[in-house]
Amino acid sequence: MIKISRGIFWPSVALFVCLLATQNAKADKLDDAHRLLKITDIGEQFELTAKSQTSDILRTYSSIVVIATDINLPESVKQQISYCYFQTYTWDKFEPGIAKIFADNLSQIELRLLIDFFSDRSVPPTQIEQFKNLRKKAPTIEQLSIDFILNHSDGCDEHNVELILAYLASYTS
């Protein structure tokens, strides 16, 4: 029979309960961060921006190729370029990391204040000052999010250049 000293056992239980409570708080904050992202439609905005930028890039590539060679890029090459951007910059790849950035940089109270604000519940008068202070965190969170996206995406430039060069080589052959 193992005898557990009360002096050793109880602090261990207390430590376990504190760790469990901390994990639950982190999970709640992360859940709130995901909820905030969903309410604000950031994912939809992200994908719309990615589509718009892809169109701009396609126009740029097409212009460069036409100016340099008098050859128009075919739709098949443009579709392959678009598909690379679609795969690389899909919101699902970034949402978990962005939610973590929100959870790491905002308190649970701040997250819920934003959730209420973006759910058209307004800001209670007693929390207006906190809301103003919260807005000061936006540039930091934005920069962390941009850095996360840049560090967690491969980009498509090299792939696109190879596609275009292969097409031009086959066209001139």
N, C-alpha and C positions, 0 to 999 in steps of 0.2 A: 504494500500500500504506500502510495506516495503522499507524503504530508506536505502541504503547501502552506508556507508561512503567510500569515495575513499581511505582514509588512511587505512582502514581495508580490503577492498575488493582486492585492487591491490597486496598487499603482499601475500594474500592467493592465488591469481592466479599465481603469480610468484613462490610460493612454489609448487603449483600443477604442473606447467610446469617443474620445476627442478626435482620433484619426477618422473614424467613421463619420462623425459629424462634419469634419472638414471635407471629406470626399462627397458627402451629400450636398454641402453648400456649393462645391465646385460643379457638381452635376446640375444643380438647380440653376446656377449662373450660366452654364453652357446651354441648358435647355432654353433659358430666357434669351440668350444671344441668338440661338437658332430661330426662336419665335420672332425676335426683332427683325432679323434678316427676311423672314417670310412676310411679315406685316408690311415692311417697307418696299417689297418687291425688288430688292437689290439684285437678286439673281436674274430677274427678267431684264432689268436695266443693264446689267453686266453683259448679258448675251446680245441685247440690241446694240450695245456699243461695239461689241466684238464683230457683229455682222456689218455694221457701218464701217468700221475700220478695215475689215476684209474687203469691202467694195472699193474703198479708197486705195488700198494696196493693189488690188487688181487693175484699177485704172492706171496707177503709176507704172506697174510692170508693163502693161499693154502700151502705154505711151513711150516708155523707154525702148521697148522692142521695135515699135513702128518707126520711131525717130532714127534708131541705129541701123535698122535692116530693111525697112519698108515691108515688113511681114507682120500680119495680124496674128495674135495668139488665138488658137482655136478654143472653142467652148470646152473641149475635153481637158485641156491644160488648165483653163480657168477653174473648172470644177474640181480638179485634183488639188489645186492651190487652196480653194475655198474649203475643201474637206479637211486639209491639214489644219487650218485655223479652227474649224469647227471642233475637231478632236482635241486640239491643244488647249483651246480656251473655252471649254464647256464649264459652266458654273459648278456643276457637281464635283469637279476636281478641286475647286477652291473653297467651297462653302465651309467644310469642316475647319480649315485653317483660319478663315476669316472670322468664323464664330468664336474660335478660341482667342483670337486677338481681342474681340469685343469683350469676352468673358474675363480675360486677363487684365484689361485696362479700364473696365467699368465695374463699379460695385453693383450688387444686386438691386439696390434701391435705384441707382442710375439707370440700369437696364429696364426696370419696371416703369420708371418715369418716362423713358423713351417709348416703351411699348404703349403706354397709355396715351402719350402725345400723338403717336402715329396711328393709333386706333380711334382718333378723333374724340378723345376724352379730355383733351386740353391739359393744361398744367394747373394744379391747385395753387391758389395764391400763396399758400405757405411754402411751396416748393419752387417758386419763381427764381429765387436767388440760386438755388441748387441747379436749376435748369440752365441759368446763365453760366455758371461755373462749368457745367457739363459740356457746354458748347466749346469751351476752351480746349477740351481734349480731342476735338474732331481732327485737327491737323496731324496730331501724333498718330491717331488711329488710321487715318487715311494713308500716311506715309508707311506705317507698318504693313498695311494691307497691300499697298503697291509693291513694297519690297518682297512680301510673301509671294505674290503672283509672279513677279519676275524671277524669283529664286526657285519656283516650283513649276516652271514651264520651260519647255525645250525651245520654243520658237519654231518658225517654219522657213526662215530665210534661206538656209543652206539647201533644204529640200526643194524650195521653189526655184532657186537658181539652177539646180541640177535638172529639174523638169524643163525649164525654159531652154537651157543649153542643149539638152537631149532633143527637144523638139526642133530647135534651129538646125542642129546637126542633121537630123533626118530630113528636114525640109530642103536643105541645100544639096543633099546627096542625090 
